[in-house]
């Protein structure tokens, strides 16, 4: 049986007419740059995230980079994040002109360890960027408490966490609701994916929102007049149309991912060689990925591939050990929890259209590898 890691064709087949109709509205209007579809999507993202402002941008990477640029970072400034995440998290810090400073992750959720945060803050710290990894939020209430004591803004990396939420003081708070600004990605593999690169900044800080809106159009809101040097990072109207067609389905897709995750967790219970994902009790997880921690991970991955099961390793080398960040001077062993995770994590198929028969094949293949 073939079980791909992600089957975008299966999703597209269920909504093709809706998406094509939205796209053709843009095609027929021949208005491709910004415009009403982008404004509509920005409003919908503000509603979903409960933030104050939404600014559509060209990618999830730019959704992190532009808020950082809005902070006017200077050489020697520091932004704290985690070393176990997609490259863009630290790459945008570097490209915004600051130095990435890492703190380790929690061994169960893989999110930023708030207990390690205070010690990483220096007089040069200008921002904290927690990552809501794999689809569940970091402990924002604890992170923000530290940030507030030092007067440091929090920029959320919610590229994998659209629609995720966390109960804080008895109230559900959304990814994007709490930070000064938040970056979302609409890369095709995300729970809400476009037809290519696309992203969204939501912000609660009005000054950051205004700067991001200006920076995405070469630093000027009036054509041919530029207050600063920005870049071309506009969200295409065609991408906005695709996302507007898909957005009404997002909650159901995320619920289906949760159901698939629960089925995996139950079916893999008692298998000591595999630790299933841990959800913080305060969180509602959206499972952008279902990531297990496995003994003999690489051999297991090869076994699954031989039996038609697609998997992925997120992430095989922690960021502090990447050659491009050698200048930071971080030695192997500096962030042991992150480094241990890189050797054990394996993502299994969890997309909404995954059938119970396909899941059963994945589980049976895993159990057969361990002789269970």
N, C-alpha and C positions, 0 to 999 in steps of 0.2 A: 504493500500500500504506500502511496506517495502522500506525504504530509509536509507541505512547504512551511517555512517559518512564517510567511505572510502570503496571503492570497488576495491581492487587490482586485483581480478579475472577478472573484466571487462577490465581493462587495459591489463592484461597479455594475454587475449584472442586475442587481436588485434596485438600483436607483438611476440607471442610465438615462431614462427619458427625462427625469427631473433635472439632472445635471445638464444634459444637452440643451434643454429648453432655456435654462438660465444663461448658459454660455451663448446661445444664439441671440438672446436679447442684446448682449454686448456686441456681437458680430454685426447684427442688423443695424445697431445704432452707430457702429464704427467709432465708438468713443472708448479708447483702450487705456488711457492714462488717468489714474485716480478716478474721479467721478462718483456717481451715485452708488454703484455696487461697493466701492471701498468705504464710503461714508456709512452705508447700511451695515457692512460687516463690522466696522469700528463700533457702531452703536450696539450691535449684538454682543460683541466681546466685552464691552463695558457692562452690559446687563448680566452676562454670564459670570464675570469675574468680580463684579461689584466694585470695580475701580471707578475712578472719576473720569479718566480720559483714555481714548484708544487711538493708536496711530499705526496704520498698516505699513509694513515695510517689506523689503524684498526677500528676506530670509530670516530664519531663527537666529542665525549668527548676528545679523544686523540688529535684531531685536534685543540683543545683549550689548552690542558694541555702541550703539547710539546713546542709550542712557548713560553708559560710562563716559562717553565723550562729553555729554551734557554736564558732567561733574568737573570739567576742566582739569583733568588730572595732569600732573607735571612729573618729570623725571624724579624718581625717588619716592613718589607716592606709592602706597601699597593698597591692594584690594585682597581681602581674605576670601578664599574659597576652598574647595576640596580637591584632592588629587585623583579621586576615583569618579570620573565623569567623562563626557564627551569633550574632545579637544577644544571646541569653541569656547567653553567656559573660561579657561585660562588664556586661550589665544586672544580673545577679545580684550582681556585685561592688558595683555602685552601691547596689543595694537592700539589701545586707547592711551598708551604712554605710561602705564603704571607697572609695578612689579607684582606678579602673583605671589601671594603668601598662602601656604597651605595649612589646613588643620585636618586631622584624621576623621574618619567616619565611624559611625556606630556599626558594630559587627552584625546586627540583625537587620536594620532597615537600609543600610548603606548610605544613609544621609549624614550630613554634617553633625559631628558630635558637639553639642553645645558646651559640654564640660571642658572641651579643649579650646574654646574660642577666646576666652578672656586672656589667656597667656599669650596669644598671638597678636594682640592689639598693641600697637606702638603709637608714638606721636605722629607717625607718618601714615597711619591707616585712614583711608578716605572712604572706604565702602566695604560692606560685607555681602558676598554673593553666595547664599545657600542654594543648593540644587535639589529640586524635588525629583529624586531619581526613580526611574522605572514606573512612576505613576502615583507615588504617595508623597505627601508633603513632609518637609522637614519640620522639626519642632520649633515652629516660628515664634511661639510665645517666649521660649527660652532664649532664642537667638535675638529677638527684638529687645528683650530685657537688657541683654548685654550691650547691644547697639545703642539703646536709649541712654544708658549710663555714660556712654562716651560721646554722644551726639553724632553718631555715624549712621549714614543712610544704609538701608538694606535694599539690594537689587535682587529680586527673585529670578532664578533660572527655572522657569516652568515649562521648558521645551517639551518635556515628556508628561506633563501633568495637567493638561487642559480639562477642566471640570472636576479635578480632585478637590477634596475639602477636608477640613480638620476641625474637630470640636474643641473650642477654647473657651473656658469659663462657661460651659453649657450652651454655647452658640456655635453653629457651623460657620466657619470662615473659609472662603474660597481661595484657591491658588490665584494670586494676583490682587487679592483684596488688601493685603497687609503691607507690602513693600512700598517704598517710594516709587519704584517702577518695577515692571516684570516683563520678561521676554518669553513669548510663546513661539513655537515652531509649527508650521503647517507642512513640513516635509511629508512626502507621500506615505511614509510608514507610520506616521503619528495617528492617534485615535481620530483626530480630525485632520485629514491630509489633503493637500491640494494636488494639482497636476504638475507639480514641480516645486521649486523653492519658493517659499513665501513665509511671512511671519507677522507678528503683531506685538507692539509694545502697549501695555496698559500701564497707567500711572496714576498715582494719588498726589504726587508733587506737581503742582501746576507749572512751576518753572522748568522742571525736567521735561514735562509734556510739550511745552512750547518749544524748547530747544530741539527735541527729537523731531517734531513736526517740521521745523526749519531745516535741520541737518539732512533730512531725507531728500530734500529738493535743492541740493547745492547751496544750502545755507541762506536761502531767501524765499519768503512766502509770496513775493511779488516778482513776476517774471522779469528776468534780466537785472534784478536788483538784489545784491547779496550782502547780508549783514556779516557773514562769516563764511569760511570755506567749509562746505559740507560735502555731500556725495550724492550719487543717484541711488537711492534706496527705496523707491516707491513700490508699493504693492500694486501689481497689475490688476486692472479691472477684470480680466478673464479669470485670474486666480480667485479674486473676491467672489465672482459669480459661482464658481465651483464650490467654494466653501459655504456660501449662503445656501446652496442646494443641499449640502451635506449636513449642515449644522443642526437641523431639526431631528436628525437621526442620532446625534452624538450620545445623548443620555442612554438610549437603548443599546447602542454599540458598547458603551462602557459597562452597562449592566451585564451584557452577554459575556464580556471579558471576565467580569467578576465571577459569573457562574462557571465559566470554564476553569478559572483559577481554583475555585472551590472544589470542582470535580478532580482536578489534578492533585490538590492537597490531600483530599480524602483517599484517593487511589494510591498515592505514594507514601501514605502513613505507615510507619513501622519499618521503613527501609532506611536503616541506619547510615548507609553510605550517601544518602541524598537528604539535604536539608531543604525543605520547601520554604518559599518566601514567608517572611514574618511581617505582618501588618501591625503597625502601632495601633493600639486600641482606640486612640483618638482620631484615627484617620479613616476616610473612605477612599480606597485605592481604586485607580482606574486601569491598572495593569497595561500600561503601554508595552511593557515586557513582563513575562512570567519567568523569573530568574531563580534557578536552584543553585545550591552550593553542593558540589559533587566531588567525592573521592575519584581519583584517576580521571579527572575531567576530560583531558584531551583524548584518551582512549574511549571514553564513553561517547564523546562527540563523533569519533570515527565510526563507532558501532552503530550509532543512530543514523549516520549518513549512509552506511551500507544497507540499512533497512528502509531507506527512503524518507527519513525524517530530517527536516531542515532545522538547524539550530544556529545560534550565534554567540560569540563571546563578547560581552560588554563588561569590561574592557581588558585587553590582554596586557597592557603596560600602563602603570599609573603615570600621571602627568609629570610628577616630579622627577621621574626617571627617563623622560623623553629626551632625546639628544638636543632638541631645540631649547630646552630649559636647563641645560647643563650649567648655564651662567648663574643660576640660582644657588648652586652649590649644595643641593640636597643629596645626601648619600643614601644608598640602599639601606633600608631598615629605619629610615626617618619616620615613615608612616606605616607601621606594620599591619594595621587592620586593612588599609587600602591594598597593600602589597599582597596580603593573604587572599583578599577577594579576587585579585586578578588571576590567581592560580586555580580558583575553584568555581567561578560563576559560569553558568550556561543558561541561555535563554531558550525556552521551548515555545512551540507554536501556541498562541493564545487568542488569535484573531476571532472576531465575533462569529464568523461563518463556520468555524471549526466544528466538525460533527463529533458526536459521542464515539462513533466507531473509529474516527481518526485519533481521538484522544486515547482510546483504549489501546490502539496500536502503539502509540508513543509510550504509554505506561508499560505495556507488555515488553517492549523492546528494552526499556531501562531496566526492568526487573530481570530480564534474561541476561543482561550484561553482568549483573552482580550475582547471578546464580540463585536468584530468589524465586 
